[in-house]
Amino acid sequence: MTSPKLPAGLAEIAGRYDVALCDVWGVIHNGREAFPAACEALARFRAERGPVILISNAPRPNAGVIEQLDALGVPREAWTAVVTSGDATRALLSERAPGPAWRLGPDRDAPLYDGLDLASSDLEAARFISCTGPFDDEVDTPEDYRARFEGAVARGLPMICANPDIVVQRGDKLIYCGGALAQLYESLGGRVLMAGKPYPAIYELSLAEAERQLGRLLDRARVLCIGDGLPTDIRGANARGLDVLFVASGIHGAETLRAGRLDPAIVADLLHQEALTATWAMADLIW
């Protein structure tokens, strides 16, 4: 497999692309604060090249993500539209209405269900599990759910997981996401359905939004995906044949950076281990 090329900044490669599909957590903020240089890079791309579609595995409709971006100080100039795993997952949930579903996740994810006419119940009465993440992601681990999952798998309940991420950065720590629970559920023999990255539904929504913003048909060879997650951002882009810029300082930063600098040999080896490729790689997203 070829190693990714190492541009000095997004400006060096922006002319090759008409659209950027950019991850959120780990690339433009860490859940506590925005990254000004990354926001500036996206704003420059949008002003000089074309639409920036933020593509997030947040398990909520995009309005909640936009509210969070505003609160963290991410400027509106840095993005054109936002598409979330929650947006893509609502179709899977609506197909199973009226349920009932056992809703596994924090109260902040309740907007996922607005207007779906989907009843909720305790696990014993549920027909499927709808998972957005742990109930308390600051404390819970997947193992806290093992006994309940074993019972649900024995009953043949499918799980719809609205956030395929295994972990995400929050400040200087990594926290478990819905994907970690889905991973355990599958390991126990359960069936899991997902629509976020790296699965097709969220990319089709995002590319359709990009075409709408461009006002013309999209040349997929001129789409750049930007992300920090190998199993989500990079795998999803590879599966769609889209160019990808790997931002190494995100969730894989402890593995790929030495004294804050990207180690290209480690990045190449990490990609090779996962049978993935990246067109480009940078330590942080900068212009």
N, C-alpha and C positions, 0 to 999 in steps of 0.2 A: 504494500500500500504506500502511496506517496505521502510525504509529510506536508502539513499545511504551510503555506507561505506566510511570512511575518511582516505585514505592512506596518509602517510607522504610525499610521492613523487611518481613520475611515476615509479621509480626503484622498488618500492614495488609490483607493479602489472604487470610490463612489461613482465615478463616471461609467462604470460597467453596468450600473443598475438603475432601474426606474422606480423600484419599490423596495422598502425594507419591512420585513416582518420581524419585530424585535420582542424578545422576552422582557419581562419586567423585573421580578425578584432576582437579585444577584447581578443584574446588568445595569439597571438605572436606579435602583434603591435596594436597601437591605432590610426593609420593614421598619426601620427606625429613622433613616435619613436618606435623602436623595443624593445621587452622585452627580455633582454639577458638571463635570467634564463629559460624562455620558449624555446628559441632557443637552448640553451644547452641541455635541456631535450629531445627535438626532435632529435637533433644530436646524443645523446647517444642512444636513441631508435633505430634510423636508423643504427648505427654502430653495436649495440649488438643484435637487434631483427629482423628488417626487414624494408620494405619500409614505408615511410611517405608520404601519398598523401594529399596535402593541398586541401581542398574542400571549395570553396569560393562562396558566392552569388554575387560576383562582376559581373556586367552586361556586361563584356567585355571578349573577348577570353583571354586565359591564358597568352599570351605574354605580355599583358599590366600589369597583376598582377605580373609577374616575374620581370618586369622592376621596379615596385614600391617596391617589396621586396628588390631588390638590392639597390635601392636608400635609403631605410630605414636602411640598414645595416643588414638585415636578412641573415645569412650565407647560402650559397648553400648546406653546409653539413647538414642543418636542415631539408631538404626536398628532396624527390625523384622525385615527379611530382606534377603538379598543374592542377586541374580541376575546372572550373568556371561555374556559372549559365549561363554566356554568351555562353560558349561552348555548354551547353545543350539546350539553347534557340534557337540557330541558326537553328535547325531542324524545330521548330515550325514556324519560320519566312520563311524559304525556301519553306515550304508547301503553303504559301500564296503569293509567288511571282507571278506576278510582282507588286502586291499591287494595288494602292499605299497605303502607311502607313503614318500616322501622327506620327512623331518621337518626343516623349516627353522625354527630358533628356538633359544633358549637352553635349557640343561638344566632351569632352574627351571619350565619349562612342561610337563615330562614328565607330571604328573598328569592332563593333558588326555586322555591315552590309556589311563588305568587301566581295566581291565576291558572294553575294547572288542574284544579279540582281533584287533587290527590290527597286521600285521607292518610292520617298517620295512626300508628298503634304501637303497643309494646312489641317486643320481638316475638313473643309466643303467638300473637295473632296476625303477624305480618305475612304478606305474600312475597315480599322481597325486601332487601336492605338497600337504602339509599345512603351512601357514605360520602361525606364531604371532608372528613378528617376525624381525629380524636375529639372526644367531648372537651378535653382540656389539653391543648397541645403543649402547654408549658410543663405538664406533669406526666401525662399518660404516655405509655409505650405500647407497641402492638401486642406485646405479651399480656397486657391487662385485658385484652379482648378474646384471648384464645378460647376460654371455656364457652363463652357465648357463641363464638364462631363455630366451634365444633358441633354444638347443638343445631345451629342454623344449617350447616352443611349436611348434617344427617337428615334434615327435613327437605333438602333439595332447594333451599332458597337461593336465588341468584342475587348478586350484589351489583348495583350500579354505582360506580365510583366517579365522583365529579371532579376529583383532583388526582391525576396520575403521578404527581411528584412524590418521590419517596421522602425527601427532606428538603427544607428550604432554609435560607439564612434569615435569622431575625436578630438584628444587631450583630453581635460577635459569636452567636451560637447557632447550631443547627437544630431544627425542630422537626418532629415527624409530621408527615402529611398523609392525605388519604391513600396515596399509592402504597405506603408502607403497610397499611391495614389490608388493602387489596392483595398485596403480595402474600401476606400471611393467609388470607382467606383462600387464595388459589393453592397455596402449599398444602392446605388441609383437604383439598379436593373440591373446593367451591368454584362456581362459575362467576366470572367477573366481566362486566361490560363497561367500557370507557370510551369517551368521545374527545377528551383533551389530548394534548401532545403526549406521545408521538402518533396518536391515532388519526385517521383521515378526516373525520368530521370537522374538527377545528381548523384544519388547513383549508378545506373547501370553503368554509365560512369566511376565513380571512382573505383568501384569494378573490372571492366574489366581492368582498368589500373593497379590496384594492382596485379591482376593475371598475367598480362604481365610482371610486374617487378619481381614477384616471379618466373616466369617460370613454374608454375604448378597451378593446381586447388586450389581454395581458400576455406578454412574452415571458414564459416562465424561466427562460434562460437569463432574464434580466431582473430576477427576484433574488434578494439577499436575505437569508435568515440569520438572525443574530441571537446567540444564547449561550448559557453557561452550563447547561445540564446535558451530559452525554446520553442518558437513557430517554430523555424527552426532546429537548431542542435539537440535538445533533442527529439522533436516530430518526426523528420525524422528518427533518429536512432531507436526510439521506434517502428515506423511503419514497419521497416525492421527487427525487432527482433535482433538488434545489441547492444552489450554492449556500454555504454556511460559514459564518464567522464565529469561531469559538472564543468566548471571553473567559480566560483561564482563571481569573481571580474570584469567580463565584464559588459555587459549592465544591469545586475541585481545586480551589486555591492552595490548600495545604499540601496537595500532591504535586502541583504543577509549577509552583513559584519557589524561587530560591532568593532570599533577601529582597523580596518584592519584584523580582524580575522573572519573566517567563523562561523556563528551561525547555527549549524546543525538543530535545531528545526525550524528555519525560512526557511531553504532550504527545509526541508521535507514538511512543510506546503505549500510553494510556488508550489512545484511539485504536491502535492495533489490537490490544487486548479485548476491546469491545467490538471488533470487526466494524469500526466506523471510520469515516473520513471527514476531514474539515478542509474546506478550500483555503481558509485563512485562519490565523490565530493571533490574538493580542492579549496582553496581561489584563488591561482594562479598556473599555470602550472610550476612545478619545478621537477628536477630529484630526 
